[in-house]
Amino acid sequence: MLMNQTYQSMQGKICLVTGATSGIGNATALGLARQGATVVIVARNQAKGEAACAEIQKASGNPAVDVLLADLSSQASVQQLATTFLARYEHLHVLINNAGVFLTKRHLTVDGLEMTFAVNHLAPFLLTHLLLDRLKASIPARIVNVCSGAHYTAHMNLQDLQLRQGYNVWRAYAQSKLAMLLCSYKLARQLEGSGVTLNCLNPGFVFTNMGMTNVGPRAQMMAKAILSRLGASPEKGALTSLFLSMSREAELINGKYFDKLVMKRTSEDSYDLALQEQVWSESMRLVNLPMEAK
Ligand SMILES: NC(=O)c1ccc[n+]([C@@H]2O[C@H](COP(=O)([O-])OP(=O)(O)OC[C@H]3O[C@@H](n4cnc5c(N)ncnc54)[C@H](OP(=O)(O)O)[C@@H]3O)[C@@H](O)[C@H]2O)c1
């Protein structure tokens, strides 16, 4: 069933959006700003961040748009982002973990971790944990995790999460999104009744910069010419993020997955409680967070 999209006023609401310098995140930040929210965008590049901030302010007519710098592939940078946000803003009503990468070659982060897993899963996992108390102190609050339909094809390789063997772009991407989903379901259960909700989504196939850095300028031009005809616009791609962030209908929904505005079941693996525990524990270890007492 396609969900209705009646947005509530976002006046007085503070929203943090990662990956808002481009594509779906940029359109999401604009949608939130248009609805009157204070929007804090996260960017890894200062010039790009400031340009996106100015564009969103102009297009929305809302001056309450701020930019914080962070390279989400670095855990120190994620920690710094959280520290700066907590010092600057008393509340956090909506956290949208949107930034993501799709990389044909295996890269390592400054922390020595495989880049796709680090940016797509560990960064939002860590950021959410660091901001969780502020979300709980701002209820009603919402966490929105931008996932992907790619997770349906994934199997967690717990012996080699970093894909040292047999790396390929799709395997790395799909595994990172399944990891995000597994940990999201566990956290959503923990949050039940707290006033903070957490939901995941697939925006569908959207024409953005995703994957473009994998190829040179000529191939990029050709790819853009083809993909622009096949993919949805970022504005359309942002609709599910906006629905989960500010619709009345989604206010009480928790621990669900929406595919282009339709609530759907995810892969069987994603509901495996033992697997959720294993990926959660390993993620806690990899981001150096203490395990909770049982
Ligand atoms: N496009 C699709 O068809 C599709 C389908 C399913 C799911 N998704 C998901 O949708 C989300 C948004 O993707 P998109 O399609 O809008 O792609 P995009 O246009 O490439 O945007 C990705 C955003 O993430 C940021 N980012 C990447 N690595 C970062 C890092 N290390 N530190 C900080 N920011 C970083 C990028 O910053 P820069 O501007 O500096 O590069 C950019 O703002 C991703 O999670 C993606 O997996 C997309």
The ligand as a Tripos MOL2 file, in Angstrom:
@<TRIPOS>MOLECULE
LIG
   48    52     1     0     0
SMALL
NO_CHARGES

@<TRIPOS>ATOM
      1 N1         21.0080    6.2250   -6.1720 N.am      1 LIG1
      2 C1         20.3960    5.0800   -6.0070 C.2       1 LIG1
      3 O1         19.8570    4.4950   -6.9700 O.2       1 LIG1
      4 C2         20.3170    4.4370   -4.6560 C.ar      1 LIG1
      5 C3         19.6080    3.2220   -4.5330 C.ar      1 LIG1
      6 C4         19.5190    2.6230   -3.2830 C.ar      1 LIG1
      7 C5         20.1060    3.2290   -2.1930 C.ar      1 LIG1
      8 N2         20.8040    4.4020   -2.3500 N.ar      1 LIG1
      9 C6         21.4170    4.9840   -1.1620 C.3       1 LIG1
     10 O2         21.0590    6.3490   -1.0720 O.3       1 LIG1
     11 C7         22.0430    7.0600   -0.3170 C.3       1 LIG1
     12 C8         22.3920    8.3550   -1.0220 C.3       1 LIG1
     13 O3         23.0310    8.0390   -2.2410 O.3       1 LIG1
     14 P1         22.9200    8.9190   -3.5770 P.3       1 LIG1
     15 O4         22.4060    8.0130   -4.6270 O.co2     1 LIG1
     16 O5         22.2500   10.1970   -3.3300 O.co2     1 LIG1
     17 O6         24.4930    9.1020   -3.9070 O.3       1 LIG1
     18 P2         25.4180   10.3800   -4.0850 P.3       1 LIG1
     19 O7         24.8020   11.3730   -4.9980 O.co2     1 LIG1
     20 O8         26.7550    9.8110   -4.4740 O.co2     1 LIG1
     21 O9         25.4950   10.9750   -2.6170 O.3       1 LIG1
     22 C9         26.2530   10.3660   -1.6200 C.3       1 LIG1
     23 C10        26.5100   11.3710   -0.5170 C.3       1 LIG1
     24 O10        27.3090   10.7410    0.4980 O.3       1 LIG1
     25 C11        28.4430   11.5710    0.7670 C.3       1 LIG1
     26 N3         29.5940   10.7870    1.2080 N.ar      1 LIG1
     27 C12        30.1630    9.7150    0.6210 C.ar      1 LIG1
     28 N4         31.2520    9.3210    1.3070 N.ar      1 LIG1
     29 C13        31.3640   10.1620    2.3670 C.ar      1 LIG1
     30 C14        32.2960   10.2860    3.4250 C.ar      1 LIG1
     31 N5         33.3430    9.4680    3.5320 N.pl3     1 LIG1
     32 N6         32.1250   11.2720    4.3270 N.ar      1 LIG1
     33 C15        31.0850   12.1350    4.2240 C.ar      1 LIG1
     34 N7         30.1740   12.0760    3.2290 N.ar      1 LIG1
     35 C16        30.3210   11.1010    2.3100 C.ar      1 LIG1
     36 C17        28.7220   12.2420   -0.5830 C.3       1 LIG1
     37 O11        29.5740   13.3700   -0.3970 O.3       1 LIG1
     38 P3         30.3180   14.0640   -1.6660 P.3       1 LIG1
     39 O12        29.3110   14.9740   -2.2850 O.co2     1 LIG1
     40 O13        31.4600   14.7880   -1.0280 O.co2     1 LIG1
     41 O14        30.7480   12.9490   -2.5760 O.co2     1 LIG1
     42 C18        27.3110   12.5890   -1.0140 C.3       1 LIG1
     43 O15        26.8520   13.7390   -0.3520 O.3       1 LIG1
     44 C19        23.2270    6.0910   -0.1480 C.3       1 LIG1
     45 O16        23.2130    5.5400    1.1340 O.3       1 LIG1
     46 C20        22.9330    5.0190   -1.1930 C.3       1 LIG1
     47 O17        23.5120    3.7810   -0.8500 O.3       1 LIG1
     48 C21        20.9190    5.0100   -3.5490 C.ar      1 LIG1
@<TRIPOS>BOND
     1     1     2 1
     2     2     3 2
     3     2     4 1
     4     4     5 ar
     5     4    48 ar
     6     5     6 ar
     7     6     7 ar
     8     7     8 ar
     9     8     9 1
    10     8    48 ar
    11     9    10 1
    12     9    46 1
    13    10    11 1
    14    11    12 1
    15    11    44 1
    16    12    13 1
    17    13    14 1
    18    14    15 2
    19    14    16 1
    20    14    17 1
    21    17    18 1
    22    18    19 2
    23    18    20 1
    24    18    21 1
    25    21    22 1
    26    22    23 1
    27    23    24 1
    28    23    42 1
    29    24    25 1
    30    25    26 1
    31    25    36 1
    32    26    27 ar
    33    26    35 ar
    34    27    28 ar
    35    28    29 ar
    36    29    30 ar
    37    29    35 ar
    38    30    31 1
    39    30    32 ar
    40    32    33 ar
    41    33    34 ar
    42    34    35 ar
    43    36    37 1
    44    36    42 1
    45    37    38 1
    46    38    39 2
    47    38    40 1
    48    38    41 1
    49    42    43 1
    50    44    45 1
    51    44    46 1
    52    46    47 1
@<TRIPOS>SUBSTRUCTURE
     1 LIG1         1 GROUP 0 **** ****
